[in-house]
Amino acid sequence: MAAAGVASTPVVAQASRYTVSLPYIVRAENPPPQPTTSDNLQVAAAGFFGGAGADTAAAVDVAPDGTIVLAGSFPNYVPTAITPIDLTPDTGGSVFRISNDGTQILSQTRFGTMLADLEIAPNGNILICGDAGVALLSADASTVVWRATPGSVKRCALGNDSTAAALVGDQITVYSPGGAVVGSWSLGTGTHNDVAVASAEGIIVATGFRQVSSNLQLPYLRGYRSTGELVWTSYDWDAAPNLGADTRGERVAIGRDGKLYMAGSINGGTGGSVFSRDPKDLRVRLDRERLIITDTYNNPTSVGSVKMAWFGRFNAADGTLLHSQSLLTRLSSGRGNSISILAITADEYGNVFIAGSTAASIQNRDTRQVAGITVGNYAGGEPYFLVMSSNLRQRHIWSPFAAPGGSAGNSPANGVAVRRGTAAIAITLTQGGLITHAPLAPTPAELSDAYLAIWPVQ
């Protein structure tokens, strides 16, 4: 519907001796729904997964029926009353299906020694990948639709049409919905960090960075056809005069809104990096409509040489930047410090969901709560969960998870997902403790241990 305004052709009411012109008013559409803004992350459930030995949570997604799917490494863990389905002789890697309220484990499917990533299609089929290759499973994870062994898969992605892509080293391989290889190509020199499938545009997206000189790293964001032809590039420059901050592409994802999201890192401030410029033209500095600043936690002043984060929303068809924002933490002195983005996505309305780890305090850290419980002490590398409004001008939720009286350092939040009003966050706890609520397991069996939080988006 058009924005509120006056139509060019009036509606005319006639009387016997005069004419009155009444403007036709067109009402604006309601703004998209936004999650509730709160210092209290009111989870439906939060607890641990794992047994004896080191367990890790690598990725999480929400199925169309609301089921939560968690993947990682669980070498000695079989939940009570569950008979696992083994797809390979090695059984350390597991994918669990968990009820929407977090109270019941529905199934366990084991594949290789570790799982690195997963993604779920609109029909519910589950793509998993790790050291045993890549496989597409049925929605209940009981049947293999297809399986391939391109090598140890670092990251994988699944489009809405069930086209899949797997990243192994510098090689991307694309599979049809039936598992046939459609294309396979090298990304060339550099460090290659992630892949996404924009099936509506027929584009495979890759990101990473290249060491372009002895003292400069620059990111790349590229769009390919599924057969490997390069369609567009963003950033991906061989030099950046007067922009000396090392900058990397870390993660890419297609949000539920159909937009492309990229997370990056900067060693130093945004202004000294290529993320301050148009990704198609290094000469064009971003204005405040595309690089959005609201406060000291996204305005990188007084930062020095720290590894801060940045994220952007793009058009997947051509790699044009729509909106972006920096992200950093603050020391007690007020000086900026590091934060990483390890997972990023968006809901159906463009609200942005982020997870990672911090090297200093987020905004109002010590008053934040999870399920009404005030978080414990800060420790370096603690996990966090962040929800940004669709216009990137308001933080709805920004929360750590440390248990009261303790801390949770070196425990990254590796996964975040959202679909139809349910969000899930996956963390690997390596030390300390995390707040639990209505948990399947209230304490870790052994460190490290996987942790899953489920949040009903309000």
Phi, psi and omega in degrees: 000146182289161177293159180301136180181188182253126180290152183286335179251112183285157169273128187253127174252123184254138172242181187290331187235356181205165179238133177244125178263122180252119179295143177271114184268127176254119184278143179290152173296151174294146177296156180297149179302145179236144174298157177296136177270125185200153170275357182247112175280098188274078183292151172280326178201149176204123181192188190257155175227129175147171179225212179294137182100174184277117177250145180224144173258114185262327186199159180212150173211165178247124180284162179302331178274005179093351177298141177265135180239123184240136180230150177173209180246122182220072193296334184231026189243121169229116182297154177302137176070014177247133171254109185291152173261119183259121180265343180220162175299323175282139188230020181285329179275133183225148168239124181252140169256130189230141180300155184301330179269002176076011186264350186215133170274123186269325181196162175224126176238129187249140188206109179070192179269341178203148172250137184254336188197162173203159174204149186242133179278164178301335177276000177095347178299145189245121174266127176235154180205156180178211186289344177267006179109219185221144180213144172256124182253157172296169185298331178266008177062020182264342187230140175273118175287313171201162179215145178221156183234070179283356185128193177283114188272123181281315180214151177216162184212154183226126178277169179297337177267009180073014165293134184240153176224141179232138179251118177234109183062240177259012188250131171254132173239133182249137183239142174289169177303337177267358176100000177286143178288122179267322181197155177208130184206161179269140175276356179083198182291154178126183175251125190247119195252335184196164180217150177217156179242114174261083189292329179298327179262353183067036186238136170257124185253137176229150175218159179172214178203164177232146173275096188275342174207178183297338184228025180213128171250136180233144183278165168225150171223120186229146175243128182238155163290161182294345176266000173107355179288130179288124182261316180207160172227148172230145191058238172057035180271157177273346179202159178216080183306131177069012176234087192264005181281128173301133187221135184229149166270124186252315184218148170226151178201152170263118181288169176295344177275000179086358179273158176269131178241137179233137172247137180229174175229151182226129173269086185124196183278156180298322183299335178265013183237168179288346177287356172271359186239161175298130184292349177259345184210105183299340182282345187261114177281137181293139174273179186281001171274336181250338171242098194267128181236129177235333182198189187288350180268355169228010173247100190282072173265152177051057184250324183067209183266082177233157180264093179264176186245164178208148175215153183216155174252131186231161167275119184290340183290327184221000177076018176284141180278131178261309180211154178206168180200145172275165178210128179211166175253177180226138171283169179299335177284349184095350180290142180290151179214184195280156171202146179239149172252118181253348177203143181211143174199185178214153178275186185295343183253003178090004171292135190261131182246127188225145173219154180177213179220156185239156175241019173189193188274138169282175181299132177052038188305312191287351176257001181289151180228153170236121183054037178079004180256123180292135186292158180277202187287156176281144169216147185301134180083022180286154181281156175215162176227133184226134172238120178258145174298161184297333178267005178061028181247000179213136172269117178280317179221136170212105192221138162275182184227006186303136180289151179302141178077003180217205179207182182211063181283158177052043184228083189289146167271103187270344185221145172212144181208156177208141175200126172049047172090005176236132177241151179223143181232130181246130185229148170249110179276124178248342178202153179078215183211163179233150179293133176245155180208125183045051191273153166293319176226119185282340181226153179291142177292322179192144178273136003278162181214152179277152182220137180230130174240138180241128185236121174282110182295128184250000000 
